[in-house]
Amino acid sequence: MITWMQKHNKFLIWTIWIATIAFIASGPIFSGAGYGSSKAGNVAKVGNIEISQEKLNMVYSSIYSQYNEKMQGTLDKAKAKEMGLPQQAFQRLATQAKILNFAQESGIIVSDKEVLQRLEHLPIFQKDGAFNKEIYLAYLKAQRLKAKTFEATLKEELTIQKTMALLSVKGLPFEDEVIGAAMNVSDKLAYKVLTQNDVNFVAEDAKVKAFWDMQKERFMTPQMYALSIVWTESKNAEVTESEIKDFFEENSYNYTNAEGKQLSFTEAKAQASNDLKLKKTKKTAQKAYIAFKKGKLTESEKITLAVGDQKLTAAIWDALKEKQVGDILKPKVVADMYATIKVDNVVLPKVKSYAEAKAAATLLYTQQARKEALLALAEETVKNFDLSTATVSDFVKLEENVNLKPLNTQESLQFLQKLFTSSKEKGMISVMDKIVVYTIMEQKIAPIDENQTAFVNQTVNQLKRNTFESNLIKMLDKKYPTESYVGGLTN
């Protein structure tokens, strides 16, 4: 039975993997600088559809914000470019354009009434459960968007949704049966969990130094900025209760919780008060900037900071990187103050000496050498696997919450995911910082549980949808070629 299952794993792998995904499931504006120049406000043409610079900016800004939030505000333009965010934004728009071309050719349309209905049901524009036009217009103003542009984008999104919905295909009984069988495969294992504690290792200074010598560029001092800063505080600005309330009403769309739900005035009052004080202090900060620039005002402090230091915001560091020694940055918000910043000096990164880099080099060398030693131990254990010293499991299935001691639940799940998508009866699997050496002793397929029917059907439908959409895009790639007017937007 084991031999048959492992031999036919190529057929089962994709079904099990989709089941795994389903089980686990039970998330600055790009100006085009450095990418050439656009053509009449457009950056590319896909089939009959033009992709505008404005739309690219919108999508890039959205992707940038998502990554910046995940990175806790440490993302900057240089890193975003290195990560390929401009290309991601363009690829998303190009894919959408191909589907829109197909929809246009197929006669699939979305009416203005459908757009209006979707617009009115967007939570961000609702107040007391109903669409609020004032909030909508204030949002457009804040984002510097025309209603026509926003609603055209919304219409395109609805067109894409309608097109994909019309092309969806449900699973067949045979496919449900195959997926169900794959989900009910169970293995009885003999295994050993190897960790760093199983490796005897001491970092020798000569080897650490040789490691550092080969990779000196990894051990650099940070780029430093010597700065003169004029701080303009806003906390003493006078604001009344009614002013705060009026300010909140005008900008209520800016005050939401982590789930995107709009905050009440009481919940947002402190932040709204702070924002209003900053608004009232802006002219004072601008006057301080002019006086500082003319030499009539001295700095509040002189300070030297490494690039990215959290004393300043990511946006300020982005701006500073574009400045030269002697340049002065216009007032920027830092917490509840404005900072007017002059670049006094820039100290470029340099390679650290061995003495300076020794601690970091020792840590990296030790991590790498221990991994290599653990891998060598695992390979040797696979060759000479001793059942008498191994742990033997009960029959285990992918979708069950199994703890294969000494692994925890998360490590056990990761191990089983890799095991059930492998064609090897015997081998080793890396899990976090451990390696599990295993051999399959017995394998069986349990009958499909009636309670699994809906889950299996959902999994099949998701698989077919993903496969169909992937193949559809490949077909549309050939049918609607992309003509880019600027360089650097494609990988």
Secondary structure, DSSP 4 states (H G I P E B T S, - for coil): -HHHHHHTHHHHHHHHHHHHHHHHH-------TTS---BTTEEEEETTEEEEHHHHHHHHHHHHHHHHHHTTT---HHHHHHTTHHHHHHHHHHHHHHHHHHHHHHT----HHHHHHHHHT-GGGEETTEE-HHHHHHHHHHTT--HHHHHHHHHHHHHHHHHHHHT--PPPHHHHHHHHHHHTEEEEEEEEEE-GGGS-----HHHHHHHHHHTGGGSBPPPEEEEEEEEEE-TT----HHHHHHHHHHTGGG-B-TTSPBPPHHHHHHHHHHHHHHHHHHHHHHHHHHHHHTTSS--SEEEEEETT-TTS-HHHHHHHTT--TT-EEEEEEETTEEEEEEEEEEE---BPPHHHHHHHHHHHHHHHHHHHHHHHHHHHHHHT--GGGSEEEEEEETTS----TTS-HHHHHHHHHHHTT---SEEEEEETTEEEEEEEEEEEEPPPPGGGHHHHHHHHHHHHHHHHHHHHHHHHHHHS-EEESSSSS--
